[in-house]
Amino acid sequence: MTDPLNPIDFQHGDSDKDAKFEPLTPADKPKSQWRRWHLPVLIFFAVASYLIITRRQAPVPYLSDEGAIFGTFYHLTYQATDHLKEGVEAELQRVDSSLSMFNPSSVISRMNRGEDVRADSLFRAVFDLAQRVSEATGGAFDITVAPLVNAWGFGFKNGALPDSTQVDSLRRLIGYRRVSLTEDGRLLRDDPRIILDCSAVAKGFGVDVVANYLRRQGVSNFMVEIGGEVVVSGRNPKGEPWHVGVNKPVDDPSGQSNALETVLELTDKAMATSGNYRNYYTTSDGRRVAHPIDPATGYPVQHSLLSATVLAPTCAEADAFATSFMVMGLDSARSVLGRHPELQVFFIYNSLGTTRTFSTVR
C-alpha cells in the first residue's frame, strides 16, 4: 500500500524507484527569491518612468492671482507650476514701505516729515529715474509738485480750490532741481517745506518689481497689471502675444467704463496710460478740473491731449513719461519722442471736436 504522504506519489517517472524528490540547494535559493520580486520591481520602475515622462511632457499651467495694493488692485497671469502670490505680495509691501505717501512709516513719508532717514535701494532707484525724466521733459515731470496737487484736491489732502495768490506761493516750493540725495541716501532740499510725491511713478515701479521677481523664479510667460500699468513677457495662454486694451477717453470718474479705443499686441514690453478723463471733478460753477498739474504754471493743464499711452523698457519709465506727456500736450510730447527712440506711444486727442489718434506703436 502506498503511503499517501510519500512525495513520490506526486512524481511521474516510469516507476516508483525512478521517481524522486529534488529539494532546493543553497545555490538555487537566490534564483528563487529573484523570481519572486523582480517582476514587481520592473513594474514599479516602468510606472515611475511613465509618470516622469508624462509630467515633463504635460504643459505647465497658467495661473492667476489678484489682490489690493497702492489704493488699487493688481492682477497677475503667469505660467508656473505653483502659485507665487505670497512672494509677489512681499515684494509689493517692500515698495509700499518705501514709496507710499499713505503709509506713515514709509521712507518717503518720514523724509517729508524731516526725519533723519536714509533712502533704501527702491527709493533711490525711483528718485534717480524721476530726476532723469524731469530733465528729459523740461520739468513737466516733477516729484516736488505735491503741494500743488494737494491744493487742487488730487493728492492726499483736500481743501478749497486755491486762488492765484496761493498758487504763486506754492510754486515757490516746486522744482526738481531743489532736491537731491547724498551718497549715503539722505534727502537734501533747499527749503524744509518741500515734499516729495512719487505717486506718478510708484505704480509702474511696483509692476517692474513684481515682473523682476517672477523672472527670478524662472517664469518667462506672464502679465503683471497694477491699476492699469502693465508689464508683459513671452506669450499668453494661447501661445500668442499678450492683448492689452487702451480705454476710450470717456468721462468716467468711477473708472467703471471698459470701452476700448484699441487693443495692442505686446510681448516683452511695459505699458502705462495717463489721461484726464477719469481723475477729474467739476466745480460748482461748471469748470472741469483734471488732475495733470503743470509744475511751471501751478494750474491744471488745458489742451487737446486726452490720453497718453506709453510703451517703454520699464513700467516706471512708461508711467513717468505718460504723466509728463499729459502735462506737455501733443506737440511738445512729440518733440520729446524724437530724442527718445526707446519710447512708443498711442495718443488720443481732440481736434476741432473730433477724437483722433497718433501712434508710433510698431
Secondary structure, DSSP 8 states (H G I E B T S, - for coil): ---TT-GGGG--SSSTTT-------TTTHHHHHHHHHHHHHHHHHHHHHHHHHHHHHS---EEEEEEEETTEEEEEEEE-SS--HHHHHHHHHHHHHHH-TT-TTSHHHHHHTT------HHHHHHHHHHHHHHHHTTTSS-TT-HHHHHHTT-SS---S---HHHHHHHHTT--GGGEEE-TTS-EEESSTT-----HHHHHHHHHHHHHHHHHHTT--SEEEEETTEEEEES--TTSS-EEEEEE-----TT-----EEEEEEESSEEEEEEESSSSEEE-TTS-EEES-B-TTTSSB--SSEEEEEEEESSHHHHHHHHHHHHHH-HHHHHHHHTT-TT-EEEEEEEETTEEEEEE---
